[in-house]
Amino acid sequence: MWTGYTVGKKMVGVQIQRIDGKRISIWTMIKRHLISAFVYLTPLLIGAIILTFLNDGPLRAIMTFNEIN
């Protein structure tokens, strides 16, 4: 098993390690992926909330808006 690797990291020889140099556990990898998913999805959720609740008119694409005017 490739503990501390993704396929890309394995190809270039980079490995995730703890500060003391030991290999990370599966639980540490799961926590790392959950935290990164939260960090990356938070702006998308904020944007979805803004579009859903703060929109006053119909949603239009830029091209549609330019064709109307």
N, C-alpha and C positions, 0 to 999 in steps of 0.2 A: 504494500500500500504506500502511496506517496504522501505521507504525512508532512504537511508544510509546503506542498507544491500544488500548483495548477499545471495544466499541460504547457502553457506558455512559459511559466517559471522553470519547469523541468527542462525545456528546450534551451533556455539561456543560462541555466545553472544557478538560479536564484532560489533560496529557500527561506521560509519564514521560521524564525527561531525565537525562543524566549530570551530575556535579557541575560540570563545565566548561561546561555549557549545550548540548553537542552532542547530536544525536539518538542514541538507542541502536540497536545492531545487532540483527539477528535472533538471533544467538547469545546476546546478553545477555538478550533476552526469554525464550529457551528456558531458560537457566540460572535466571532469576528464577521461572519457572513450576515448574521441577523442585524448587527449594528450597522454594517455598511449598507444593507438594504434600507434600513430606516433613514440613514443619512441621505441616500440618493432619492428615495421616494418622497421625502418630506416636501421639497419644492413642488413636485407634481401635485401632491395633495393640496397644498396651499393654492396653487393655480386653479385646480378644479373647484375648490370652494369659492374662490373669487369669481370664476366664470358662472357658477351655479347661482349664488346668492346676491351678487352685486351687479348683475347684468340688468340694465334698464330696457334695452330694446332687443330686437332679433339679432342673432349672431350672424355676422357676415364675414366672408373672406375678403381679403384686400382687393382681389380681382373683381368680385361682385360689387363691392363698394364703389370702385372706380367706374364700372359700367353704368351704375345708376346715376351718378353725377355727371 
